[in-house]
Amino acid sequence: MHTLTASGPAWRHPEPPDFRGQPAAPLYLNLPRAAVFKNVMVYRIGAGWSPSIKQMEEDLGRARFVECSAAQDKSMGWVEPRGEAHGALVELIAKQLILKFMIETKILPASVVRREADLRMEQIEASTGRKPGKKQAKEIREDVTRELLPMAFTKQSTINVWIDPTTRLLVIDTTSQAKADEVMTALIRSLDRFTVALVNTVSAPHSAMSLWLTEREAPGRFDLDRECELKSTDDMQSAVKYSRHFLDIAEIRQHVEGGKVPTRLAMCWDGKISFLLTDTLQIKKIRFLDGALKDSAAEDEDRFDADAAIATGEMSKLIPDLIEALGGEPAPA
């Protein structure tokens, strides 16, 4: 087993038994346990769902993560947020629900499959004098894939999920829309009457960011930080980026007035959290400025609760403030 970094994906061969003859522990138990959110997408849960911890535990338990079998190329499911084998899948901390979703995929490079398939087709052509047709070539590639899958490496990654039952917010810690969709699909399939929709605001983020850059000031408890990206909306899609640069300069205002649209803007909330807002309302590069969250202590059980309470406590204030700064949510039709 080989883990690349404490915060990155884990890669593995199928695990052999350990020296005591017992199966080795699942690799995901060695992944980071801290309930800290770095890059989030925010959704609103429908009014028809009423959470029960006991029922959630039973429902998610039916979709508990199981590692890929020899013939599988992908497996998904729920794992223990604390990283404790056979532990709870739903953690209730400071009235907030913390979940963790696991995705495991087999790494089988297409070039490897293509090379082996080409070799077999050359052998067939040499022995029969006839080049395999499209249908036979497809069958050969499928056969090669099935044979190589059991020997493939696997990649495991986890996604922290936070549900605020009071405000009915669902927060998914990922920058990938595809992964967020997989998490939402798993929740909808597992939880009765669970519906969810992406948070929408009256002002589009790019319009609000354009105004803030033009006025050189952010609303409420927000401040502009020192990073932004602007892109033109024409076919050229020219872009200009500022990094570690003060944004209250005439040059940026000229770019906005010239038609460039902000796609990313670094901001600070209440002097406590810095982040990067995108034009799709993603909140990226979240960093707590007061040093309350320490990754080095993430393995400690008390630290898990403390970090989760601090992270969700502060983010549950930041998110409504951000929605308000973007004009609030549209009234129901």
Secondary structure, 3 states (H helix, E strand, C coil): CEECCCCCCEEECCCCECCCCCECCCHHHHCCCCCCCCCEEEEEECCCCCCCHHHHHHHHHCCECCCCCCCCCEEEEEECCCCCCCCCCCEEECCEEEEEEEEEEEECCHHHHHHHHHHHHHHHHHHHCCCCCHHHHHHHHHHHHHHHHHHCEEEEEEEEEEEECCCCEEEEECCCHHHHHHHHHHHHHHCCCCCEEECCCCCCHHHHHHHHHHHCCCCCCEEEEEEEEEECCCCCCCEEEEECCCCCCHHHHHHHHCCCEEEEEEEEECCCEEEEEECCCCEEEEEECCCCCCHHHCCCHHHHHHHHHHHHHHHHHHHHHHHHHCCCCCCCC
